[in-house]
Amino acid sequence: MYKVFLVEDEIVIREGIKNIIHWEEEGFKIVGDESDGELAYPMIIREQPDILITDIKMPFMDGLELSKLLKRDLPQLKIIIISGYSDFGYAQQAIDIGVSEYLLKPVTSAKLVAAVKNAAAAIEKERKEKLILEQYQLLVYQKQGEKRKDFFDALVSGKLSLSQIIEQEEELGINMVASVFCVLLFQFKVQEDMYEYSNEIVQCEARMTGALRKFPNIKVFERGMDGWAFILLGENELQINALTQELCDLLIRVGDNKAHYFGGIGRCVHRVRDLQQSYLDANSAFSLRYFESKDQFLSYHDVRNIKEQIGSRINVSELNFEKLDRNLLEDFLKRGTVHDVDEFVNSYFDGFGSNAMSSALFRHYIIMDGYSAIMKFLKAHKYPKEKIDNSLKSMNSVTDQLSSLESCSKFYKSILKEAIDLRNKNSQKRYAGLIEKAKEYIHLKFAMSDLTLDKVASTVNVSPNYFSSLFNQETGMTFIEYLTDIRMEKAKDYLRCSSRKITEIGFLVGYQDSHYFSYIFRKTQNCTPSEYRLQGKGEE
């Protein structure tokens, strides 16, 4: 049902239009009426009608002035002007404003209904075109997800030359032209198990990605279990600082107090190839999420001061081993990533203080305690002892690792990375069976037009980010590619083995819009549905 608003200063004509035409039977609903544009304007903004019918000559604010204001505020609004003036000048102004139709009085009810139906048809066409565009953009975005992640990783690792950066930008449709750049790393979190499905996080991230479409100077990169990365572009550092604050405020707002969050902000750099430094700074701050309380953004400026305070939190006094707090390490084993190991260990060791870490005896204790915590963690997660022993470095050589703080730190990082790698492999193996369940669900529900990755992930209770990564690893395809393949194969069966209309077939395989179905079919099968059906007849 399309909403219609009526503005006409002659009450007899206004009441006639409202009452003579059976609006609801025609598929329309009058949501308001007024005698002049000045009174009508705020009501129209509030009601958000689809179609406006207005007289051209009225007191206080005429139809042309009202139409001009509304086209600015509600560009999708269809406007029908009814006028007693056949002067071409009025009609020309109406055309310039973007009025849909210009009807001369007297207007019959049949003619007015026809004009309103024309406007409704135009609205429906625009909505379908918008839907097709949005679905296509989603398809492109999902197909490019892994490529965008790889591009970001290569960009901040300094592996790409400028020509390679430009080439990949063009391929991915990312415009990185700016004078100043800054990296911000971010993560929503609500539960301890980072692999578990969380509807709160899904909703927060959906609101976030939707809101960020309005910010062309913020490039968004999904990083799987590592959260999200943003590259901010600007002409100067003041502009970047303002944009950073705006982004932080937006992320807090979309969280809506339903999810915890943590962000790390890097320094501003003036070359795209220097993004590696901004990323390292941001990651240094971001890694402090294992030490700091949730719900804050830290910049690289904050890192030094916080690291100096960590010692008191760890509560180690010189060589008093009994006061060593293992909770930080155990939490990191549960939630940390390989990328965070170096920064975590640096901060962890800094917290013990230089006096303690200068002692070979204390370093030996720290290594043994870390190894013990790792063994306990992996055994608790049912990882076989023989595989743990084969994967982790032998403790028989631990004495060789204690000659200096540097060698101790290097060894500690290596066994922690091995432990997290084992944890991840074990988790992937544990969750791999769920992919088969997910595939069964997709085959069963492929005809649902609103079947999304989030919905499938929720059925197997895995976070969408992790599910996306697992699905790609197990199938070699993105979720949307897999779903599209199933739909296209089923559509080909219908086209060859039934006489159903193409519109109906599109609906049966999950596409509410027949134009979009035909578009996707042509893109994936290199021919239209009609051409495919004719090819089948030619083979008979």
N, C-alpha and C positions, 0 to 999 in steps of 0.2 A: 504494500500500500504506500503510495507516494503522498507526501505531505504538501499541502497547498496553502499559501497565505494570500489574502485578498485585501487590496487597498483601493478604495473608491470613495470619493467624497459625497456622491449622491446616494443617500440611504436607500432609495427605491431600487436603484440599479444594483447596489451591493446586496441587498436582501434577495433580489430576484436571482442573481447569480448563485447565491448560496442555496436557495430553496428550489428553484426550478429544475436544476440538474441533479440527478441521483448520483452524487459523487462516489459514495462507497461502492455502488454497483459497478461503477466504471473503473474502480481500483484506486480511488483517491480519497483523501481525508482533509477537510478544511480545518487547519489547526489554529486559525486566528484571522481577524479582519479588523481594519481601522479606516478612519476617514481621511487621514493625510499621512504623508511620508514621515513627518517629524515624530508623530505618535507611534507609527508602525515600526520605525527603525530598531529601537531597543527590543521590541517584541520579536521581530524577525531574527535578530541575533540570538535571542534566548531560545526560540523554537526551532531554529535551523531547518526551515522547510526545504523541500526539493525544488518547488516551483513557486514563483511569485506572479500574481496577476495584478497589474496596477494601472490606474488611469494616468494620463500624462499631465493633465492640468488640475492641480489641487492647491488649496491654500497652505501657507507655511513652508512646505517642501514638496515640489512637484515630482512626478514619476521619473523624470530623467535624472534629477539630482539624487533621488533615492536609489535608482538603479546604479548610478556611478559609485556611490558609497558601498553598496552591497557587493558589487563585482570586485571591489578591493578586498572586502572582508570575507566574502563567501564566493570565491571564483567559480565554484561548481554549480552555483544556483542558476536555474533556468528562469528567464524573465520574459513574460508576455505583456506587452503594453497595449492597452485599449485606448484609442484616441478619437476625438472628434475632429482632429486636424489632419488634413491630407497634405499639408505643406511638406515638401520634400526635405526641407531643412530639419524638421523634427525626426523624420525617418532616418536621415543620415546620421544625426547625433545618436540615435538608438543603435544603429549598426556599429558605430565607432565604440560605443560603450560595451557592446557584446550582447545586446538583447536578442532573444531567440526569435520572437515574432512580433510584428507590429500590425495590430488589427484595427480597422476603422469602424467606428460606431455608425449605425446600430449593428451589434454582433448577435447572431443567432446562437442558441444554445448548442446546436450541432457544430457550428464553426468553432466555438470556444472549446468544446470537448475535443474536437479534432486537433486543435492547436496544443492543448494540454497533453494529449496522447503523443503528439510528435515530440514534445519536450521530454516526456517519460521515456520514449524510445531512444532519444539522444542520451539521456541519463544512463539507461541500461547498457547502451553501447560503450559509453565511457567507463562504466564500472567493470565491464568485461575486459576491456582493453587494459585497465589498471590492474585487474586480477592476473591477466596473462603476463603483464610486465613484472608484477611482484613475484609470481611463481617462477618466471624465467630467471629473475635476479636471484631468487633463493636457490634455484638449481645451479646457477653459475657459482654462487658463493659457496655452496656445499661442495661442489666439485673442485673448487679451488682451495678449499680449506687446508688440505695437506700441503699444497704448493705454497700457500701464503705462510704457513708455519715454517716450511723449509727455507723460504726466502728470508724471513725474519732471522732465523738461526744463522744463516750464512751472512746476512747483513751485519749482525752484531758480533760475529766472530772474525770479521775483517777478511773473509775469504774471497770476496767479490771485488773485481776491478770496477771502476766507474762505468765502463762500457757494459759490463755484465749487469750491473745494477739497473742501468737504463733499459737494457733489453728485457729484463725480468719485470720491471715496472710496467712496460708496455704490454707484456703478455698477461699480467694479472690485473691490468687496469688501475694501477696505483700511481698517483701523481705525487712524487716526493720533492717537487721543486720548492725550495724555501731557502732562507738565509740562515736560520737557526733551527736546531733540532733538539729534542729532549725525549728520553725514554722513561716511561712509568710502568712498573710491574705491579700487578694487582691480583687479588684472590678473594672470593667469597668463601665462607666456611661456616657450617652449622654442626656437623657431627664428627666423631672421632675417625670413623672408617671413611677414608677419602674416596673409596671405590663405590660406596653405597649411594643409591638414588636419593636425591633430596628435591622435593617439589619446590621448596622455598628457594633454593639456589637456581633451579630452572626458571622460575618466575622472575627472580632478580636479574638473571643474565638476559632473559628475553626483553625485559624493560630496558636494560642497559643498551643492548645492541639496537633496539628500536630508537631510543633517544639519541644515540650517537650518529644516526644517519644524518642528523641536522648539522653535524660538525665535520665539514670536509677537511679541516686542518688537523683532525685527529685520526690517525690510521690505526685500525684495530686488528690485532692478531691473536687468535686463540692458541693457547699453548698446552692443551690437554690438561693433565693433572697439575701442571705448573701455573694454572690460572690463565691470566690474560696479559698481553703486552700492548701498550699504546705508544705510538711515536707522534709527538706533538710538533707541528710545523708552524713557524712564524717568521716575521721579518726582523725582529729584535728580541732581546732577552726580556724586556718588559712585557712584550706581547705574549711570550711563552709563559712567563710567570702568571699572567692574568688567565691564560687558557688552562694552565695547570690547576689553578684554584677553582676555575669553573668546572673542570673535569672531576676534581675531588668532591665538590659539592654535589654534582650529578650522581656520582657513584654512591655517596652516602644516602641521597634521596631515593634512588631506586632500590637500595637495600631495605628501606622502609622498616628498620628495626627488626627485620625477620631473619637476617643473616649477619654473622660477624664478617669483618673485612680487614684486610691489611694491604698497604701499598708502599712501594719503595720508589723514590724519585731520584733520577740521575741528574747530572749537571748538563747545562746547555753546551752544545758544540756547534761549530760553524761550517762543518763539512759533513756530507752524508756518510763519507767513509770514516768519520770519527765517531760514528754512533757506537762503536765498540766501547769507547771510554764511558759514554753516558750509560750504556747498558751495565758495565761492570760496577759503576757507582750505584745504579738503581738496584742491582742484584745484591750488592753489599748491604744496602739498607733493607731490602726485601727479606734477606736471610735472617734478619733479626726478629722475624715473626715467631721463631722458635724460642726466643728469650723474652720478648716484649709482650705486653698484654695486647689483646685484639683491638679492633676498631680504631685504627689510627693510620696516618700516612707519615712516613719518615723520609727525609731527604738524606743525601750523602753527607751533608753538613752535620747531621745528628749522630752519625755512626761512631765517631771517635769518643764523644762524651758518653754515649750509652755503653760502649765496650769497657770504658773505665769503671762503670757502675756495676757491670755484670759480676765482678768478683765478689761483691758483698751479697749478691743474690745467690751465687753458688755457695757462699759461706764456707770457704776454705781458708783457714788461718795457718799460713806457713805450711808446716808438714803434718798438720792434724788430720790424718786420713779418715778418722771416724766421721768427720763432718762433711765429707764429699757427698754432694747431692746428685744422685744418678737420674733423677726424674727428667732432666733436660735431655740426656742422651737417650733414654727410653722413649720419650715423646718424639725425638727426631727419628729414631728407628721406625716408629709407626707412620710418621707423616712426611718425613723428609724426602728430598729427591737427590739424585746424583749431582745435579747442577749446584745444589746448595752445600755439598759436603765441605768444600774448601773454606767457604766463608764461615760455616758453622764451627769447624774445628779451630779456625783462627780465633773466633770469638770465645769459644769454649776454653781454649788454652790461655787467652788473654785474661780471662776471669780468674785464673788461679794465681796470677801475679808473677812477676819476673823472678822474685826470690825463690818461690816454690819450684818454678819450672827450670831454674838453673841447677837444681839437684837431680843427679842421675837416679837416685833412689826414688824420688817422687815421680819422675818420668816413667820409671819402670812400673810403679804402682798404677799410674794413669793408663798405661798400655794394657796391663793385666786386667784392670777393672773394665776397660772398654771391651776387651776380648770376651770377658766373662758375660757382660751385658748382651753382647751380640749373640753368643752361644745360647744364652737363656731365651732371647727373643725368637731366634730361628727355631729352636726346639719347641717352643710354645705354639708356633705356627706349623707344626708337624713336618718340618723340613728334615729329611733323613740325616742322621749324624755323619754317615760316611761321605755324603755329598758336601756337608758343611766342611768336614776335614779336608776334602779334596779341593774345595774352592778357596777357603781362607788360607792366608799365608801361615806357614808353620811358626808356632811360638818358640820353637827351638832356637830360632835365629834372632829372637827378640833383643838379646844383648848387643847384637850388631847395630841395632836401630837406636841405641841410647847415647851414642857418642856426642850428639849435639841436639839442641832443641829442633833444629831444622830437620834432621833425619827422623827424629821422633814424630814430628808433625806429619812428615811425608808417609811414614809407616801407618800412623793412625788413620790418615785419610784413605790410604789404600785398603785397609781392612773394612773401614766403614762403607766405602764404595762397593766392595765385594758383597758386604752384607745386604745393602740396599738392592743391588743387582739380583741377588738370590731371592730377596723378598718379592721383587717385581716379577721375576720369572715364575715363582711359586703362585703368586696371585693371578698371573695371566693363565697359568695352567688350570688353576681353580675356577677361573671365570670362563675359560674357553668353551666348556660344555654348555654354558648359557647361550652362546652364539647359535648353537643348533636349535635351542628352544626359541630364540629370537627369529631365526629363519622360518621355523614352522609357523610362528605367529604371523609373520609377514605374508607367507603363502596363504594363510587362512583369511587374513584381513586386508589383502591388497586392494579390495574394492572400496575401502573406506576413503573418502576424499580427504579426510583430515588425519590420515595416518602419518605420523611424524616420527623422527628419530627419538625425540623426547618420550613419546608415548610408548614406543617399543622398549626403550631403555627402562621405563618405569615398570613394565610387565616382568622384567627379569631382575629388577631392583639393583641396577647398576647406574652409576652417574652417567649422564649423556656424553661428557667429554671422554671418559674412560671407555664407554661402550663404542663410541665412534672410532677410537684408536684400535680397540680389540677387533671390531668388525672389519676394519680395513686390513688388519694383519691376517685375519683368518680367511677372508674371501678375496682379497686383492682388489676390492671395489669399495666405493663409498656407499653408505646406506641408500642415498637417493639413486645412485646408479643401479644398485641391486633391485630396488623397488620398481624403477622404471623398466628394467629388463623384464621383470615378471609381468608387469602390466602390458608391455608391448607384445610379449609372446601370447598372452591370453587374448589380446585384441586381434592378433593375426589369426588365431583359431576362430574367433567369431566372424571375421571378415571372409574367411575361406569356407567355413562350415555352416554359416547361417545367412538368412536374408534380412537380419536386423539392420535398422538404419544406423548410419555412422554416429549420429548424435546419441542413440541409445547405447551403442557399443562403448563409446567414451564414458558414459555414465556407469556402465557395468564394470569397467576396469578402474574406476576411481577418479574420473575427471568430470566435474560438474559442468565445465564449460567445453562445448564441442570444439570451439576455435582453438583452445589451448591443447586439447587432445590431438587435433590435426597437426598443430604446430610441432608438438613433441614427437609425434609419429614420423613426420617428415624429417625432423632433425636426426632421429635415431635410425630410421630405416631407409633414408634417401629416396623416399617416394611418399605420396599422399595415401591416406587410407583407400580412397577410390581407385587410385592407380594400382595399389596392391591387390584389391579385390578383382580388378580387371585382369591382372597378370595371372591370377589363379584360374580364371575362366579360359584364358588363352592356352593354359597347360592341359586342359581337359580334352 
